[in-house]
Amino acid sequence: MNESDLQAVRNVLQQFQDGYDRRDLTAIDSFRTLFASEAAVEVIGTGGTVPGDDEWCLGPEAAITLVKNDWEGWGDLRLDVAGARIEALGDVAWLATSGTVTMELKRDETYSNYLNSLRRIVDDQQTDSRSRLIEILRGATNTLFEGERGDQYIWPIRFTSVLVRRDGNWLFHQMQFSFATTRFPDVRTV
C-alpha cells in the first residue's frame, strides 16, 4: 500500500472518530458521505447476530440509523486511529484497530433498568418457563456483579472495516464493532 492511500484511509477513520466525538445529529447527512452508497453496505454493531435484524445493518440507510442511535445513546467510542493496522489491494482497503467504549451508569439506574426489562422476559411465551427463569437469574447476577464494580464502565472494543475507493475517495463498505469476552458469549442458539 502506498503512503498516500494509507494516509487517506487513516483520514477517513479519523473523520469517523470525529463524528463519534461530536455526536452532532445535524451533521448526520454529511457523515453519511463516509459510506459507500451501494445496497451491499453492511455495518454490524455489538448486538448484531442476524443479517438485517437489530444491529446487523444492511444498506447505507440502516448503517446511518445505527450511527444515529449510537450518537444518541451509546457510550463514548475512542478508536486507536494512529495504531490502526491498514492494508490495501487496488481499490479495496481493510483495517483493524482497538478502542474503548466508556459509559457512566449509576448503580441504582442499572438496577432499575434491569428490573424494567423483567416484564419482557416474563411475558415471552415463546420461551419455556425454565429458560426464562434462568435468563432472569443470569441477568440479575450480572447486573449485581457489574453494579458493584462502580458507575464508570470502560469496555475494550475491536473495530474492523473494509473500504472501497470510489471516484478517488475511500468509503466504508463494511464494518464491525465487537466486544471481547472472557466468558460465554451473550447469545447462544442451542
PAZA-575434 format. One record per residue: residue number from 0; residue in one letter; x, y, z of N, C-alpha, C in turn. Coordinates in steps of 0.05 Angstrom, whole numbers. Layout:
N
    i  aa     n_X     n_Y     n_Z    ca_X    ca_Y    ca_Z     c_X     c_Y     c_Z
  NUM   a       X       Y       Z       X       Y       Z       X       Y       Z
...
! end
This chain:
190
    i  aa     n_X     n_Y     n_Z    ca_X    ca_Y    ca_Z     c_X     c_Y     c_Z
    0   m      17     -23       0       0       0       0      18      25       0
    1   n      12      43     -18      28      67     -18      21      86       4
    2   e      39     104      11      36     121      34      12     140      32
    3   s       6     149       8     -17     168       5     -44     153       9
    4   d     -46     128       0     -70     113       5     -73     106      35
    5   l     -51      99      47     -51      93      76     -61     118      91
    6   q     -51     141      85     -59     165      99     -88     172      93
    7   a     -96     168      68    -124     174      60    -144     156      76
    8   v    -138     131      79    -155     112      94    -155     120     124
    9   r    -131     127     134    -130     135     162    -146     161     167
   10   n    -146     179     147    -161     204     149    -191     198     150
   11   v    -200     178     135    -229     171     136    -235     159     163
   12   l    -218     143     174    -222     132     201    -223     155     221
   13   q    -205     175     218    -205     198     237    -231     214     234
   14   q    -241     217     210    -267     231     206    -289     216     220
   15   f    -288     189     218    -308     172     232    -306     177     262
   16   q    -282     177     273    -278     181     302    -288     209     309
   17   d    -282     229     292    -290     257     298    -321     259     300
   18   g    -334     245     282    -364     244     283    -374     233     309
   19   y    -362     211     318    -370     199     344    -363     217     367
   20   d    -341     233     365    -334     252     386    -354     274     388
   21   r    -362     285     365    -381     308     365    -410     301     369
   22   r    -418     278     358    -446     269     361    -466     290     353
   23   d    -460     304     331    -477     326     322    -497     315     302
   24   l    -522     311     312    -543     299     296    -550     317     272
   25   t    -544     342     273    -549     359     249    -529     354     227
   26   a    -507     340     234    -487     334     214    -488     305     204
   27   i    -510     291     211    -512     263     203    -512     259     173
   28   d    -523     278     158    -523     275     129    -495     278     117
   29   s    -479     296     128    -452     298     118    -435     274     127
   30   f    -441     262     150    -428     238     160    -433     215     141
   31   r    -457     215     129    -465     194     110    -445     191      87
   32   t    -432     213      80    -413     213      58    -388     196      63
   33   l    -385     186      87    -362     168      93    -368     140      84
   34   f    -393     134      77    -401     107      70    -406     105      39
   35   a    -400      82      28    -407      77       0    -438      78      -2
   36   s    -448      82     -26    -477      85     -30    -490      59     -39
   37   e    -474      38     -43    -485      13     -53    -503      -1     -32
   38   a    -522     -16     -41    -540     -30     -23    -525     -52      -7
   39   a    -502     -60     -17    -486     -81      -3    -471     -71      21
   40   v    -473     -45      28    -460     -35      52    -471     -50      76
   41   e    -453     -57      94    -460     -73     117    -446     -63     142
   42   v    -461     -58     164    -449     -50     189    -460     -68     211
   43   i    -442     -81     225    -450     -99     246    -443     -87     273
   44   g    -463     -80     289    -458     -70     316    -453     -92     335
   45   t    -448     -85     360    -441    -105     380    -464    -124     386
   46   g    -489    -116     380    -512    -133     385    -522    -148     360
   47   g    -507    -146     338    -516    -158     313    -511    -188     313
   48   t    -532    -204     308    -529    -233     306    -542    -244     280
   49   v    -560    -230     268    -574    -240     244    -574    -217     223
   50   p    -565    -223     198    -565    -202     178    -592    -189     174
   51   g    -592    -163     175    -617    -148     170    -634    -144     195
   52   d    -625    -154     218    -641    -152     242    -625    -138     264
   53   d    -638    -120     278    -626    -106     301    -601     -91     292
   54   e    -578     -98     303    -553     -84     297    -536     -96     275
   55   w    -548    -112     258    -534    -122     234    -547    -107     211
   56   c    -536     -85     204    -549     -66     186    -540     -71     157
   57   l    -560     -73     140    -556     -77     111    -565     -52      96
   58   g    -546     -41      81    -552     -17      66    -543       8      80
   59   p    -538      29      65    -528      54      77    -548      67      96
   60   e    -574      66      91    -594      78     109    -594      65     136
   61   a    -593      39     136    -593      24     161    -567      30     176
   62   a    -545      32     162    -519      38     174    -520      65     188
   63   i    -531      85     175    -533     112     186    -552     112     210
   64   t    -573      96     209    -592      94     232    -577      83     256
   65   l    -559      63     253    -544      53     275    -526      74     286
   66   v    -512      89     269    -495     111     278    -511     132     294
   67   k    -534     139     283    -551     159     297    -559     148     325
   68   n    -566     123     326    -573     111     352    -549     111     371
   69   d    -526     105     360    -501     106     377    -497     134     388
   70   w    -499     154     371    -494     181     380    -515     190     401
   71   e    -539     179     399    -560     187     418    -558     173     445
   72   g    -547     148     445    -550     133     469    -527     115     477
   73   w    -506     113     461    -484      95     467    -462     110     482
   74   g    -443      96     493    -421     108     507    -402     123     488
   75   d    -381     133     500    -360     148     485    -341     128     472
   76   l    -342     128     445    -324     110     430    -298     124     425
   77   r    -276     110     431    -249     121     426    -234      99     411
   78   l    -230     103     385    -215      84     369    -185      93     368
   79   d    -167      73     366    -139      79     363    -133      84     334
   80   v    -138     108     325    -135     115     297    -106     113     289
   81   a     -88     124     305     -59     123     298     -48      95     297
   82   g     -59      77     314     -49      50     314     -64      30     296
   83   a     -83      40     281     -98      22     263     -80       8     244
   84   r     -85     -17     240     -70     -33     221     -85     -32     194
   85   i     -73     -21     174     -87     -15     149     -71     -29     126
   86   e     -86     -42     109     -75     -54      84     -93     -48      61
   87   a     -83     -51      37    -100     -46      13     -89     -63     -10
   88   l    -107     -68     -28    -101     -81     -53    -119     -68     -74
   89   g    -107     -53     -91    -123     -39    -111    -141     -19     -99
   90   d    -167     -21    -105    -187      -3     -95    -202     -13     -70
   91   v    -190     -32     -56    -202     -42     -32    -181     -41      -9
   92   a    -189     -30      14    -172     -28      37    -187     -41      61
   93   w    -172     -50      80    -184     -61     104    -167     -52     128
   94   l    -180     -50     151    -166     -41     174    -177     -55     199
   95   a    -161     -56     219    -169     -67     245    -155     -49     266
   96   t    -171     -43     287    -159     -27     309    -174     -34     335
   97   s    -163     -25     356    -175     -29     382    -186      -2     392
   98   g    -200      -3     414    -210      22     425    -225      16     451
   99   t    -240      36     461    -256      32     485    -283      46     481
  100   v    -302      36     496    -328      49     498    -331      55     528
  101   t    -336      80     535    -339      88     563    -367      99     568
  102   m    -379      89     589    -405      98     597    -406     102     627
  103   e    -422     122     635    -427     127     663    -455     116     669
  104   l    -457      96     685    -483      84     692    -485      83     722
  105   k    -503      98     733    -507      98     762    -518      71     771
  106   r    -508      61     793    -515      35     803    -546      31     805
  107   d    -559      50     817    -588      48     821    -603      48     794
  108   e    -593      64     775    -605      65     748    -601      38     734
  109   t    -577      26     737    -572       0     726    -591     -21     737
  110   y    -595     -21     763    -613     -40     776    -642     -35     766
  111   s    -650     -10     765    -677      -3     757    -682     -11     728
  112   n    -662      -7     710    -665     -15     682    -669     -45     679
  113   y    -654     -60     695    -657     -89     694    -684     -97     703
  114   l    -693     -86     725    -720     -92     736    -741     -86     715
  115   n    -738     -64     701    -757     -56     680    -757     -76     656
  116   s    -735     -89     651    -733    -108     629    -745    -135     636
  117   l    -750    -140     662    -761    -166     670    -788    -172     657
  118   r    -804    -152     653    -831    -157     642    -829    -170     614
  119   r    -809    -162     598    -805    -174     572    -798    -203     574
  120   i    -781    -210     593    -774    -238     598    -797    -254     608
  121   v    -811    -244     627    -834    -258     639    -856    -263     618
  122   d    -861    -243     602    -883    -245     582    -876    -261     557
  123   d    -851    -269     554    -843    -283     529    -854    -312     529
  124   q    -877    -315     517    -890    -342     516    -877    -361     496
  125   q    -858    -351     480    -844    -368     461    -822    -384     474
  126   t    -814    -376     498    -793    -389     513    -805    -404     537
  127   d    -795    -428     542    -805    -444     564    -799    -430     591
  128   s    -814    -437     611    -812    -425     638    -784    -428     650
  129   r    -773    -451     648    -746    -456     660    -725    -438     647
  130   s    -726    -436     621    -707    -419     607    -710    -389     614
  131   r    -735    -381     617    -740    -353     626    -729    -348     654
  132   l    -733    -367     671    -723    -364     699    -692    -363     699
  133   i    -680    -380     683    -650    -379     681    -641    -352     670
  134   e    -655    -342     650    -647    -315     639    -650    -294     660
  135   i    -671    -295     676    -675    -275     698    -652    -277     718
  136   l    -645    -302     726    -624    -305     746    -597    -296     734
  137   r    -591    -303     710    -566    -296     697    -564    -265     695
  138   g    -585    -252     686    -585    -223     684    -583    -210     710
  139   a    -597    -220     731    -595    -208     757    -567    -210     769
  140   t    -555    -234     766    -528    -238     776    -508    -219     762
  141   n    -510    -218     735    -492    -200     720    -496    -171     728
  142   t    -521    -163     731    -528    -135     739    -516    -128     766
  143   l    -520    -146     786    -509    -141     812    -478    -141     812
  144   f    -466    -160     798    -437    -162     797    -425    -136     785
  145   e    -436    -128     762    -425    -104     748    -431     -78     764
  146   g    -455     -77     776    -462     -53     791    -444     -48     815
  147   e    -434     -70     827    -416     -67     850    -388     -58     842
  148   r    -382     -59     816    -355     -51     807    -352     -21     803
  149   g    -374      -6     805    -373      23     803    -390      33     780
  150   d    -392      60     779    -410      73     760    -398      77     732
  151   q    -371      76     730    -359      80     704    -352      53     692
  152   y    -363      50     668    -358      25     653    -340      31     630
  153   i    -318      17     628    -299      20     605    -296      -7     593
  154   w    -306     -10     569    -305     -36     555    -285     -34     532
  155   p    -266     -54     530    -249     -55     506    -266     -63     482
  156   i    -260     -52     459    -275     -58     435    -255     -62     412
  157   r    -264     -79     393    -249     -83     368    -266     -70     345
  158   f    -252     -59     326    -265     -46     304    -251     -55     278
  159   t    -266     -67     260    -254     -75     234    -272     -63     212
  160   s    -259     -58     190    -275     -47     167    -261     -52     141
  161   v    -278     -52     120    -268     -53      92    -277     -28      79
  162   l    -259     -15      65    -265       9      50    -260       4      20
  163   v    -275      19       4    -272      17     -25    -266      45     -35
  164   r    -251      47     -57    -245      72     -69    -265      77     -91
  165   r    -280      99     -88    -300     108    -108    -294     136    -116
  166   d    -289     141    -142    -283     168    -152    -261     181    -137
  167   g    -240     165    -130    -217     175    -116    -220     178     -86
  168   n    -243     171     -75    -247     174     -46    -251     147     -33
  169   w    -239     143     -10    -242     119       5    -267     120      22
  170   l    -284     100      20    -310      99      33    -314      73      48
  171   f    -327      74      71    -333      49      86    -354      33      70
  172   h    -348       7      67    -366     -11      54    -376     -32      74
  173   q    -359     -39      93    -367     -58     113    -352     -51     139
  174   m    -365     -54     162    -352     -50     187    -365     -67     208
  175   q    -349     -73     229    -359     -88     251    -347     -78     277
  176   f    -364     -74     297    -356     -68     324    -360     -94     340
  177   s    -340    -101     357    -343    -125     373    -329    -122     399
  178   f    -343    -133     420    -331    -134     447    -318    -161     450
  179   a    -295    -161     463    -282    -186     471    -297    -197     495
  180   t    -296    -223     499    -309    -234     523    -291    -256     534
  181   t    -290    -256     560    -275    -277     574    -294    -298     585
  182   r    -320    -294     581    -340    -313     590    -354    -324     566
  183   f    -374    -340     570    -391    -349     548    -402    -325     533
  184   p    -405    -327     507    -418    -304     493    -447    -299     503
  185   d    -456    -275     499    -483    -268     508    -505    -282     494
  186   v    -500    -290     469    -521    -303     453    -513    -332     447
  187   r    -532    -350     449    -527    -378     443    -552    -388     429
  188   t    -549    -403     407    -572    -413     392    -582    -440     403
  189   v    -566    -455     415    -575    -481     426    -562    -486     453
! end
